[in-house]
Amino acid sequence: MHEQLAGLRKGLEMNEYSFDGRVAVVTGAGRGIGRAYAHLLAERGASVVVNDLGGTMDGEGTDPEPARSVVAEIVDAGGRAIPQTSDVSTVGGGQALIGAAIEEFGRIDIVVNNAGTIRWAGLPEADADNLESHLAVHVRGSFNTVRAAWPHMIAQEYGRIVMTTSTGMFGLVDNLGYATAKAAVIGMTRSLKVAGDPHGIKINLVAPCADTRMATHPSDGLAKVRHPAPQQMEPEQVAPMVGFLAHDACSVSGEIFLAGGGRFARIFIAATQGYLPPSRQPPTIEEVAENWDTINDETGYYVPASLMDWSAHYMSHHARR
């Protein structure tokens, strides 16, 4: 790993996308994908706060060693980083994380919310505690760090935030709580996008595809994490997308991007043109059923930029009548 980092540093003069002078925090950065993010940002010149509670995949226990180990790797390679082990699922933990960046490096430019847990279960086994455990880390954890960083980004009229969603939201047996939390982060991001636009704050989502401990399943025979990971399934394959979304050059906000597995792509939420009843008479169930194909026809779909943009489009027929 150290030889790889040294080689990358030697090539920095050829790299257009530098993070010199920028300060980043990465949650869940002690292992896997978060570790890859922290390394890439540090290699490109960022000062990095490596946050990791050090718990198990299902959120149990603590261990400061993963965060310390990643910091040691970064520092040995010539980068700047400090470890930080607060629990971002708490308000105080999110504040402590951002506070550490301000105290040590004087500013906060980039927040990468990567920390996550998973407890495999579906109904009826998935109970309220299972759901809450996912919401605590994925949703509240992301909220707490962004809320703590937000005033600093507003004051400097600049910020880059990368949230983590998952293709798990598309549906999979036994991942109810995880899928729910990952979909909730999308709504949070879309709302923050609108709030951040006037202040130079860009916030986007990544849905990673990599061979990590989060990809394992205890009962269905899925392969355990392999070391080294299969070709193109390494966590490092995801990091370039996060690096771009965290960079000054990123001009988009509120978007969702797939990364890893040898491919990069975009996920988007769209609406069909739908069916417009020809009269002002109250529509009926029969009318919905008769026009079901038109309602579902994807021809001419549009991608709303915000709630107000969707509303203007969806209700535009009233202005024409």
N, C-alpha and C positions, 0 to 999 in steps of 0.2 A: 504493500500500500504506500509506504513512504517513497519508494522509487517512482511510483506512478504520480504521486503528488509533486515530486521534484521535477519530473518531466513536464507536467502541466504548467508549473510555475515558469520554467524556462521558455515556454511558448506564450506567455501572457502578452508579450509585446505584439503578438500576431492576433490577439483576441480583441475584438472591438468592444465587447460587452464587459466593462470593468465595473467593480463596485468600490473603487477607491473612495474613502471618506464616508462610506455608508455604514450604518449600524443595523444589524439584523438580529432578531430573536427567532429561534426555531424550536417549537415544542415537540416533544417526543423524539428528540434528536440523538438519543443515546444508542439507537440501533436502526437497522434497516434503512427505510427511505429517508427518514429524518436525518440520520447520520450522513447520508449521501448529499442531502441539501446543504447541511452545515459545511461539509467539506468543499463543495463547489463554490458556495458564497465566499468562504475564506480564501480559497485558491484565487478567486477573482478580486480579492482586496478588501472584502467587507470585514468589519469587526463583528464577531458572532457570539451571542449568548446562547449556549447549548443547554436547553431545558429538558430535563427528563426526570420524572418521579422515580423511575426504576422499578416499576411494578411488573406484575405478570401480565400476560395477554388479556386476562379478564379483570385486570385492575386491582389485584390484591398485592399488598406489601409495598415496600420501598427499598431502594438501593442506590446510593449516590455514585457507585462505580461506573455505570454506563456513561453518564454525562462527563465524569472526570476523564474517562478513557478517550472519548472523542476529542475533548479539549487538548489532552496530551498529544494526540496524533496531529492536530492542527498546529499547535505551537511548535512541535518538533519539525514540522514542515515549513516553518517560517511565518505562520499566520497568527492572527490575534483572536483569542477566544477566552471565555470564562464559563465555568459550569454553573448551573442554577437548577435547583431541584424542587421548587415549589409546586404545589398541586394546583394547576390552573382551573380545575373544576370549582374552586372556591374564589370568591371575590378577592380575598387577601392574597391568594396565590397569583392571580393575574396581575394585581398591582405590584407585588414583589418582583415578578419577572420583568415588567417594564421598568420598574424602579432600578433594578440591577443594571439594565442597559444605560439608563440615564446617568447613574452614579459612576459607572466604570468608563463609559465612552462618550458621555455628554449629550447624546441624542438618540432618537429611535426613528429609523427610516422604513424598515421592513419588518413585517410580522408574518411568519409562516406558521399557520395553525395546522400541525400535523399529528399531534397527540391523539391517540384513540385506543379504545378497548373493544373487545367483542366477547359476548357470552351467547353461544349458539342456543337458540330455542325458538320454537314456533308455538302457536296456540294448540292446545290449551296450556302447555307447560310454561310458556312465557308469561310471567306475572308482572305486576306493577313494579317490583324491585328490578326485574330485568330491564324493563323499559327505562326506568329512572337511571340505572347505571350507565346506559348509553347516552341518554340526554345530558347527564352530568358532565361527561368528558367532551363529547363531540360538539354539543350545542352550547352548554354553559361555559365550557372551557374556551371555546372560540369567542364567545361573547365577552368573557371577562378580560381576555388579553386585548381584544380590539377596543373595548371601552376604556381600558387603562391607557392605551397608546393614542387614542383619538384626539384628546386635547393637544398633545404634542404635535401631531400631524397637522391639525388645524392651524396651530400657531406658525408652523414653518411652511404652510401651504404646499405640503408634499407628503406623500406616503404611498407605500405599496403593501398590499395585504393579499396573501394567498391562503385561501381556505381549502379544506379537503373534504370532498364528497366521495362517492363510490358508485360503481356500476351495480353494487349490491342493492341499490334502491330500485333496480329494475325487477327485483323479486327473485328470491331463492328460498328453498325450504329451510326453515330453522334460523333465519336471520331477521326476524321481525323487528326487534328493538334496534338493531344496527341499521337496517334499511330506513326505519322511521327517522332516526337521528340524522343520517346522511342526507335525506331529502329535506329535513328542516333547515339544514345549513344553507341550502340553496335559497330558500326564502329570505333568510337573514342577509345573505350576500346581496340579493337583488335590492333589498331595502337600503342597505348601506351604500350601495352603488349610487343611488339617487342622492343620498345625503352627502356623499364624498365628492361628487362631480364638481361643485363650485370651488373646491379647496385643493384641487390637484391630487386627490387621493383615488387611486385605482385599486379595485378589489375584485379578484377573480377566483375561480375554483379549479382545482385539479382533481381528476379521478384517476388514481395511479393503477398501473397494471404491473405487478412485480411479484417475485417469489420471496415472501417474507412470512414471519410467524403469524401475521394476521390472515394469511391465505389458507391456513390449515384448518381442518375440521376434525373434531375428536371421534366421529363415529361413521362417516360416510366413505371412508377409504381414500380421501384426497391425500395426495403425497405430502409428507412433511417438508419443511424448508430444507433445501439442499445447499450444501456448501462445497464448491462454489455453486451459485444459482445457474440454472440452464441459460444458454446463450440468449441474450436479449431480454431475459427476465430479471437481470440484476437490478437492484434499486437505483444504481447509477444511470440506468436508461431513462428513468423518470425525471431526474434532476434538471436536465436542460430546459424543459418546459417551465418548471418552477423558477429557474434562474431568469428566464425571459420575462415571466409575469412579475418578477420582483425588480426588474430593471427600469431605469428612467425611460428607456425606449418603448416600453409597453404603453400603448395608447388606448387599449380596450378596457372595459370595466363591466362587471356583472356577468361575465361569460364563464362557461364550463368547458374544460379541455381534458381530453383523454391523453395519457402519456405512459409509455412503457411498452414492453413486449415488441419492440422494433417498429412502433408506429406512434404518430401523434395525430389527433383528430379533435373535432369540436362536437359537443353535445348541445342541443338547443331546445328550448320550449317554444312550440309554435301553435298557432290556431288556424283552423280551416276557415274558409270564407262562409261556410255554413248555408243554411236555408233561411230565406227571408219571406215570411208569409205575405201574400199579396194584398191583404186587407188589414185593417185595424181591429178586426173582430178578435176576441180572445181565442188563441189557438187551442187545439184539442190534442188529446193523446193520439187519436187517429191520424191527425195531421203530422205529428212527429214521426209516427211509424211509417206513414206513406212516403216521407221525405228523408228516411234514414240514410240512404246512399248519398244524398246531397249533403247532409250534415257531416258525414264522414269523408267526403271527397277531399283529398289532399291537394288537388290542383289549385294553385294560387295561394297556398298557405302563406302566412306572414309570421314574423318573429317579433313580438312586442318588445320595445325597448324599456318600458316601464308600465306600471299600472295605468297611468294617465294616457300613455300612448295606446295601450290596448283599449281603454275605454273610448277614446276618440274614434278608433277604428271600428269597434264593435257597435257603437251607437251612431255612426255616421249616417245611417239611413234616415234618422229623424230629421237631420238638417235638410235632406233632399225632399221631404214630404211637405 
